[in-house]
């Protein structure tokens, strides 16, 4: 499901520059950081740091592993990316300019399916109201097996019976 973009007042690059300038010790915006922000926001998919490094190098960018990890952390702090912890792996996705949504994660092939649910959003609001809790965001991931992997498992079982 492709989710609609949310209108934003700044580009991701401008928002990140503003974040860096607002830090107690103002930090400079490097060429590698610019390349990362532009690359990450030129497409939409879930990724981990290793995939980002490999993809950017394949695309001809020079990136250091340390800079990628530091910048990903800053992009999360700046509200541009959301961090998803799935077992031992950490994935990232756009947060800025993208609506609140939930995930289905296939444990077999790793596919991530995004969906929106007004019922889940209403439940989160109600639970927060009940506990007088100010939510800053949430992540909801349902783990299981996707339709394609389920079909191939069923087909394999049938073939095993022959």
HELIX and SHEET records of a PDB file:
HELIX    1   1 UNK A   12  UNK A   22  1                                  11    
HELIX    2   2 UNK A   31  UNK A   41  1                                  11    
HELIX    3   3 UNK A   49  UNK A   58  1                                  10    
HELIX    4   4 UNK A   65  UNK A   77  1                                  13    
HELIX    5   5 UNK A  118  UNK A  130  1                                  13    
HELIX    6   6 UNK A  147  UNK A  161  1                                  15    
SHEET    1   A 2 UNK A  81  UNK A  86  0                                        
SHEET    2   A 2 UNK A  89  UNK A  94 -1                                        
SHEET    1   B 3 UNK A 112  UNK A 115  0                                        
SHEET    2   B 3 UNK A 102  UNK A 106 -1                                        
SHEET    3   B 3 UNK A 141  UNK A 144  1                                        
END                                                                             
